Amino acid sequence: MSNLVLIILAVVAGFGAMYTLYSILLAPTVTKKGDELQLTTKNILEQVGILYDKKEYALVELLATKYLDRVPTHLEVRKFLAKAYLEDKKFNQSIKQCNLILQERPNDVETHYVLGKCYIKKRFLNKAITEFTTVYERNRKDKEVVKTLAELYTRTDQAFMAVHVYGELVDLTQSQAEIADIQSIIAELNEEIHDYPAAFEAYKARLAIYPKDVETNKKLAELYIRISNYPVAIETLLLMLSFVTEPKVLLWVYETLVDLYEETEDYEKAIAYAEKLLDVPGSDKFAARDRIAGFYLKLGKLNDGILILEDLVMMTQNGFEVSVELCQAYINNGDYQKALDKYLVLLDKASSKEAKAVNGYICELYIKWSEVASDVNDYPRAKELLDLALQYNPVNSEAYFHIASNNFEQKNYGGSVEYINKALNYDKDNAYHAKYLLLLSQAQHELGNFFEEKKALTDLLAIDGKNAQGLYRLGLMYAAQHDIKNAEETFKKAIDYDPDLIQAKYNLALLYEGTNRDKAKELYMEVLEQDPTFAEARNALADLSPNDFV
């Protein structure tokens, strides 16, 4: 029965609206104009309101337009027309009606709101901000207005303003769920503007509501990593392990923990969590074991790392990278022949690009191998190994440098200069020029070519002005030429850049003996503190302090 009554009332209201509409549309335009207007305006606002509430926007537009043609000053009817146009997606017509209203009522909040909505729909976002700012200034407690304004600031990349307005939205919101969502937005905006303390505060505010929210904890950990606060990032990740169950997230947590422990050089824990990765569904077990091997190598547990790498090489047919890692582990363990054998096997099946890389690796292997021979003064064997290195890479500057160094140690200074010049020629990127030029200056000095020696040092310091050894040797040249001022200045620079360079301190003390005996004593004592066996410094200090030196 009640439903039937509602239907009847609805029908009656509909007929009433239609009657009013047709009475206006069909009304005569001349007779008894005053009486006619009084009759047609009596319920016009009520009728358009009813039609608008029923979402009969086309009827609102028809009724209001016809009425406003006759009574254009009725702004309340015009507001319904503007709102109907907005709902009917006729945004230009709505904007036109809003502007007509604002000409008469510039402070009409509802009209500014409708106009702002139209601008949003047309993506005129800065204009929308202007309108919503007007509404906001007159009613700061309207949650929907504050939210819309905050969203507009976000969409127009005005993060500072968006953060401020979202902060006010939090105060207007009762729902803890909504507050949590707003705090997430505030945190991300603060990250965008690099206000990390505020971002942390917002993330923690959300976690106060949802302490086990995985995504928020993840973002918090990532933010700690971004600012290099690794201990707290690790603490956050370990906390996540107490409630995370989804394999994908567990995988991320363990992988990130491994990365962080590697970054902090805590390789034991890196190994522990890399091993846990092996039990997580979806993990790359091959990559995890490869990382474990690498951590063992960094810990100096070469055999443990080599065993894993050998196993991994057996597991894959085309494991180029892991095979190279294994060879490098052999080299670090002093097993040069094993490394060479593995490289030669790798070379047989390598692609052209891989073969070029392997040839380079073999060259470097022979260079390292030659250093072992040089350390025991077996220079013929070292030369043999370096010649083999150049067979695999004839433009490797380091091979030529090692030949030059061996010649220098054997006092073959002319040969040393010859090979240093080759090394300089092949060092196309100037990566090692400073080292090569320093040896060149020493060789030229031994040959008595002082002009060439100074040129080599000048070229060296042009590349690396803070090279302490180069400055020290240049200081020696100045001292030999009795250029005391430049010698002193150059020795001082050498000591500034390398305080442990006692030879520079000793030679500077020699300069001071004639001008500043106290400073000379001080330097000699510094030298002896660093090296108590430095006999020349001890003797010089005894000569300067015969009464109190023991």
Secondary structure, 3 states (H helix, E strand, C coil): CHHHHHHHHHHHHHHHHHHHHHHHHCCCCCCCHHHHHHHHHCCHHHHHHHHHHCCCHHHHHHHHHHHHHHCCCCHHHHHHHHHHHHHCCCHHHHHHHHHHHHHHCCCCHHHHHHHHHHHHHCCCHHHHHHHHHHHHHHCCCCHHHHHHHHHHHHHCCCHHHHHHHHHHHHHHCCCHHHHHHHHHHHHHHHHHCCCHHHHHHHHHHHHHHCCCCHHHHHHHHHHHHHCCCHHHHHHHHHHHCCCCCCHHHHHHHHHHHHHHHHHCCCHHHHHHHHHHHCCCCCCCHHHHHHHHHHHHHHCCCHHHHHHHHHHHHHHCCCCHHHHHHHHHHHHHCCCHHHHHHHHHHHHHHCCHHHHHHHHHHHHHHHHHHHHHHHHCCCHHHHHHHHHHHHHHCCCCHHHHHHHHHHHHHCCCHHHHHHHHHHHHHHCCCCCCHHHHHHHHHHHHHHCCCHHHHHHHHHHHHHHCCCCHHHHHHHHHHHHHCCCHHHHHHHHHHHHHHCCCCHHHHHHHHHHHCCCCHHHHHHHHHHHHHHCCCCHHHHHHHHHHCCCCCC
